[in-house]
Amino acid sequence: MHTKKILIDLDGVLNEYGKEKFDENFIPEIKQGAFEFVETLSKSAELYLFTSRNLILATKWLIKYNLDKYFKDVTNIKIPSYLYIDDRTICFKGDYQKALNEIKDFKVYWKN
């Protein structure tokens, strides 16, 4: 039984988000290595897909790429978890000035 819950963001983490113009009715293809990443992580944690997209569309995307078996649920609610995996995140480490600097200098990896 897994005790750690991990929320994984869909756009920019599991899919090729950012390469095309955003379309709320279309989720880009799976990112290379994402399947293996999820498969491995699922062995040590309970996974939840976290997305602001339509939950039915996101669930269909998981099924299309055979990832649904690794996720306990799809949610748009930030449930209490061991950690969150997202491409647009600053990890607060107790220092507000460092956090402000990181926010000012932040660049999403796929915009480089």
Phi, psi and omega in degrees: 000127179282137178255334181272131173259135177232127175265127179245125177288147180279298186289124178087348177250306182261342181237173183275046180298141177100345180276340182232165175295140182297134176225116184296344181259006181222128176254124181301166183295163181296142178283141179302130180091349183295318181301311181296322178301310181294315180303313181294313182297327182294343180285341183235003182207160175268118187262142175231134174275128181247126182204151173267359179284172174303126186293327178291317178298317179295321178296318177297324178296316177301316180296316180304321182260014176059033179261347185303328182292344182264350184250134178287326182195167173243130185218158171244015179249132179283089181282153178302126185217163175297318176198167181237135178248117185210150179273354181235063186226141169247128178272115179284123184243026175094355182241110183295322181295318177296322178296316178299319178296317178296321179296315180299321184266002186297136173221130176293134187304327185276001176264359180288000000 
